[in-house]
Amino acid sequence: MNKPVLVVMAAGMGSRYGGLKQVDPVGSHGQLIIDYSIYDARRAGFETVVFVIKHEIEETFKVAIGNRLSKVINVQYAYQELDDLPEGYAVPEGRKKPWGTCHAILAARHLVDGPFAVVNSDDYYGPEAFRAIYDYLSRHPDRPGCYEYAMVGYQLGNTVTENGHVSRGVCTEDGEHFLRTVTEHTHIEKDGANARCTEDGGATWTSLPGDTIVSMNLWGLTSSFFGQAWERFPAFLDKALAEDPQKGEYYLPSVISQLIAEGKARAKILRSADKWYGVTYQEDKPTVVAAIAEKTAAGIYPDDLWAEG
């Protein structure tokens, strides 16, 4: 079996954040959040990273991230393009928004031919998460008749921001900690130690306990996923083009949920007690900087991550 590869979704321009948040330093030597993810992934065993970006940010991304990290890990690029669609489909007039996380992963389908982990470029996941997903992928190839996937699950209360709303995949599981369902909620806000979500612009709210398990898009998949996602893409497009042609998104968790419901796949939930850190909004940055400084002082990271290459 091929060694697991890391796929990093980095095509988003960070509209809520107000700029290209992937290149905003959080460490004392100019390190970015992605530096810490790559550092953790590398010591977990990953040797290759595929960055999914857009051509429009290619030069900026390579100067700020790719060229530097290529000195410590094998770096490859895949490009999420709006017109990368099944035959017979076209981009709706006026659409600028990418087609979502599943479409981003499909951009890497020609580069990955074995197990792979998926992460966001602007989320801090913690060392244990990368060790857990690498070890699981290394030991669990697809079984006959069932794809073997995994997900690192976080407690919702550890993943919300004080500064606005976030999107999270809310999970349910069976008695053996395999994923039953994951439902994407695009507007979740902190509510004390817990959280709340709305589907109608704030007219009504649903409470969510702080210990609810959520997906932070740290998935462990096999190359089988590409064929399944591409095969299901037309059905998504038919619905999106009819109902929401400008903003409809093909979500990674939705496809995994379909495969689980059909009995074609199972996904083990690997729990993490770590606190999530990310920069959804500009106001989040001081919290992330302070957290990284604390972890550096505790010896989890060297002060200058790549000083010794």
N, C-alpha and C positions, 0 to 999 in steps of 0.2 A: 504494500500500500504506500502511495506517495505521502510524504510528510505534509502535515497541515500547513496551509497558506493563510495569511491574514489579509482580508479585504477591508479597506477603510473607505467608508462613504464620505467623500469630501467635496461633493459637487455643489452643495448649498452655499449661497452667498450670505446667509445670516441676515435676512431682512429685518427680523425683530431686533437683532443685536445692533444693526446700524453699520455694517461693514463686513469685511472678510474676516470673520472671527477666528478662522483656522490659523491665521498668522499673527495673532495678538499675544505677545509674551506674557507668561505667568511665573516663570522662574527667574532666579537672581542672575543667571547668565544668558538671559534672553530665550530660555526654553519655552516651548509652546506646550499646550496640553497634549498634543499628539506625540511630542518627544517622550513624555512619560508613558504613554501607551506603548510606543515602540520599544522603549527600554524594558517595560514589563513583559511585552510579548517576546522579545529577544531572549530574555533570561528564562522564559517558560519553554523555549524550544523553537519558536518560529524563526525561519531563516529567510522567508520571502514575504514582502508586502506588496499588494496591488492597490494603488490609490485610484479610486473612481472620482474623476474630476470633470469639469467642463472645459472645452477648448478656450473659452473666454478667460479663464483664470489660470491657464497653463503656465504662462511665463512667471506670474507672481508666485504661484504655488511651488514651482521648481526652484526658484531663487530662495524662497523663504523656508522650504521644507525638503523637497525631494532631493535636490543636489547634495544637501548636507547629510541627510539620512542614508543616501546611497553609499556612504563611506562605512556604514556599520551594518547594513542589511541590504539584501537584494531588492531593489525597488523597480516595480513595473507600473505602467499606467493604463487605465481603461477610461474611456470617455463616454459620459452619459449625454446623449444627444436626443433632442426631442423627436427627430425623425427616424430613430431606430425603432421601427414598428413592424409588425407582421405585414406581409404582402396584402395589398388592398386597402390599407389604412393610411391616412394622412393627418398631419398636424392641423387642428382647427385654426382657422384664421384668428390671429390676435393672441394665441396662447403663447406664453413665455415661461410658465411654471413647469418644472420637471415633472415627470410622471410618477414620482414617488420612490420609496425605498426598494421595492421589488424590481422596478425598472433599473435602478442604480446597480443592483446586484447583477442583473442580466447583462449589463455593460461589460462585466468581467468574464462572460461565459466562454470567450475564445482564449483566455489566458489560464484558466484554472481547470485542471482535470483530475482533481482528487478532493480530499476533505478540506474545508476552509472555515475559518471563523470570520464573522462580520462584526464591525464596530463602527460607531460614529466618530468622526474626526475631532469633535468638540466636547466629548464626554470623558471624564476621568473615571476609570473602572476599578483600579486597584490591582496589585500584583496577584492576589489569589484568584481573581476571575480569569486571568489569562492562563495560569497554571491549570485550573480546573478544566477549561475548555480545550486546551491543547491535549491534556491527558485523556480526556474523554474521546476526542476525535481520533487519537492515536490507537485507541483500544476498541473502538466500536465501528467497524465498517458496516455498510448496509447488509441486512440479512435478506435471505430469499423471501420475496413477497412483502418486505417492510423496510422502508428507509429509516436509518438511524440518525436522528438529529438531536440537538441539545440546545439549551438556553440558560444563560446565567440570569437568575431572577433576583431582583432587589426588593427590599421593603419600600413601599410607596412613600412612606414618611421620610425616607432617606434620599429621595430623588426629586423633591419639589423645591422650588425657589421662593424666596420671600418677595420677589420683584415682578411677579406676573404669573401667567398661566403657562402650562407645558402640555405636551402630548405624551401619552404613555399607553402601552399595551397592557391592559389589566388581565391577569391570568387566573384560570382555575386549573386544578390538578386532581389526579386520582390518588388512591392510597399509597401508590408506589412512587409518587412524585413525578409522574409523567404528565405532560401538559394535556389538558382537555380542551380548553379554549383560550384564545387571546383576543381581546376586543380592543381595538384602537379608540381611545378617547382623545380628542384634539384640544380640549379645554379643561384642564385640571388645575385647581388652585389649592394652595396650602390653607388648612383650616385648623389652627392650633397644632396638636400632635397628629392630626389626621388630615384629610383632604376632602375636596368635593369636586364634582364635575357637572358640566351642563352641556346639553346637546341643542339648546334652543336660544343661545345668545344670552343666557342668564335669567330667562323667564322662570325656569325651574332648575333646582339643583338636587343632586343625589350625593349623599355622604359616602365616603370611602374610608375604611379603617386604615390607620397608618401602617399596619403590618400586612396589608394587601400586597401580594406578590405581583410585580410588574416587570415587563420587558423593557430593557434599555437598548434594544437592538444589538445585544451581544449574543449572537447565534452561532451554533456549530452545525454546519451542513455538509452534505456530500455533493459531488458533481451531479448526482441525480436531480438535484433541485432545479438546475438550469432548464432541463427539458420539460419538467412539470410546469415551471413558471411561464415559459414561452408558450406552451400549449394552452394555458389558461388565459393568456394575455388578450386574445380576441374577445372573449366573453366580458372581461373587464372593460375593454374599449367600447364595446357595443353599449354597455350601460352608462359609462362615463360620458360618451359623446352625446347620448340622448338626454342625460340629466344634469351634467355639470362639465361641459366641454372645456372650460377655462381652468378649472381647479381640481378636477377629479384625480385621485392618486391611487396608484397600484401599490398597496401596502404589503410588505414582506410577511408580517404576521397573518394577514388574511389568507394568503396562499398556504402557509403552513397549517393553519386551522382547517382549511378545506381538505388537505391531505390526511390530517389526523381523523377528521370526521368520516372520511371514506375508507379508513383502515389501511391506507397506503404508507403511512409514516407514523412514528412516535417520536416524541421529543422529551428528553429527560431535563427536568428543572434542577440546575445546580445552584444552590442558594449562596448568596453573598450577603454578609452582614456589614460590608463596607458602606460608607456614605458616598453617594454620587456627588460629583462636582462637575459643573459645566458652566458655559457662558451663553445661556439663552438670551440674556439681556446685558447691556453694558454694566448695569448696577451689580451684576453677579461677580464681576471680575475681582474686586477686593477680597471676597470670601474665598475664591479659588487661590489667589496669591497667598493668602494667610494659611490655607490648608496645605499647600505645597511646601511652604516654609516650615511648617510644623513637622511634616513628614520627613523633610530633609534633616531637620535638627534631631529627629528620632533615629536617623541612620537608615531609613527605608530607601532613600536615594542619595547618591553623592551630590555635592553642591553643584558641580559642573558635570552633567551626565556623560558627556562624550569626551571628556578631557583625555582619557586613555584610549579612545577609539573603540 
